[in-house]
Amino acid sequence: MALKVKLTKSYAGASEDMLATIRGLGLKKFGDERLLKDTPAIRGMVFKVKHLVSSETVSAEAPTPKRRKPRKIALRDRARAYQAKA
């Protein structure tokens, strides 16, 4: 089970708390959609900004996010690979 969340209204004029919640849901621009795991925490976030988003339950599974290396480590690895090539 997953929740399909879409930003349907502009968040201009919203409080910092609501903006942080919208960013936490992974929504950046008007019309953005995300497929998120159906957990109580996510449902609470959606409830907090329910006047700005639309949500529906879907039977598909939410994709697991990829783990990324910190920027500093990624740059170091890229530099080492470049030096090894040269």
matplotlib code that plots the C-alpha trace (Angstrom):
import matplotlib.pyplot as plt

x = [0.0, 1.2, -0.1, -0.1, 0.3, 0.0, 0.5, -2.7, -2.5, 0.2, 2.0, 2.6, 1.9, 2.1, 3.9, 7.4, 6.0, 3.8, 6.7, 8.9, 6.1, 5.7, 9.5, 9.4, 6.9, 9.2, 7.0, 8.8, 6.6, 2.9, 1.6, 4.3, 3.3, 5.0, 4.3, 5.0, 4.8, 1.5, 2.7, 1.2, 3.9, 3.2, -0.5, 0.0, 2.1, -0.6, -3.3, -1.3, -1.3, -4.5, -5.8, -2.7, -2.4, -4.6, -4.0, -5.2, -4.4, -3.0, -2.3, 1.2, 4.3, 6.2, 9.7, 12.5, 14.8, 18.3, 21.0, 23.4, 26.9, 27.5, 28.7, 32.1, 32.7, 31.3, 33.6, 36.6, 35.8, 35.4, 38.8, 40.4, 39.0, 40.1, 43.7, 43.8, 42.8, 45.6]
y = [0.0, 3.5, 7.0, 9.1, 12.8, 15.7, 19.4, 20.9, 24.5, 27.1, 27.3, 31.0, 32.6, 29.4, 29.2, 27.9, 24.9, 24.0, 24.7, 22.3, 19.7, 20.1, 19.7, 16.7, 15.1, 15.7, 18.1, 21.1, 22.6, 23.0, 19.8, 17.5, 14.0, 11.5, 7.9, 7.5, 4.6, 4.5, 5.1, 7.1, 9.7, 10.4, 10.4, 13.0, 15.2, 15.0, 15.9, 18.9, 20.3, 18.7, 22.0, 22.2, 18.6, 15.8, 12.2, 8.8, 5.3, 3.1, -0.6, -0.2, -0.3, 2.9, 2.9, 2.7, 5.7, 5.2, 6.0, 8.7, 9.4, 12.7, 15.4, 15.6, 11.9, 11.8, 14.6, 12.8, 9.5, 11.4, 13.1, 9.8, 8.1, 11.1, 10.8, 7.1, 7.6, 10.2]
z = [0.0, -0.8, -0.8, -4.0, -2.9, -5.3, -4.6, -5.9, -4.5, -4.2, -0.8, -1.2, 2.1, 4.1, 7.4, 7.7, 9.5, 6.5, 4.0, 5.9, 5.8, 2.1, 1.6, 3.9, 1.6, -1.3, -3.1, -4.7, -7.5, -8.1, -9.6, -8.3, -7.4, -5.1, -4.2, -0.5, 2.0, 3.8, 7.4, 10.3, 10.0, 6.3, 6.9, 9.7, 7.4, 4.7, 7.2, 8.3, 4.7, 3.5, 2.1, -0.2, -1.4, -2.6, -1.6, -2.6, -1.5, -4.3, -4.3, -5.7, -3.5, -3.0, -4.4, -1.9, -2.0, -3.0, -0.5, -1.6, -0.5, 1.2, -1.3, 0.2, -0.2, -3.7, -4.8, -3.2, -5.0, -8.3, -7.8, -7.0, -10.1, -12.3, -10.9, -11.4, -15.1, -15.6]

ax = plt.figure().add_subplot(projection="3d")
ax.plot(x, y, z, "-o")
ax.set_aspect("equal")
plt.show()
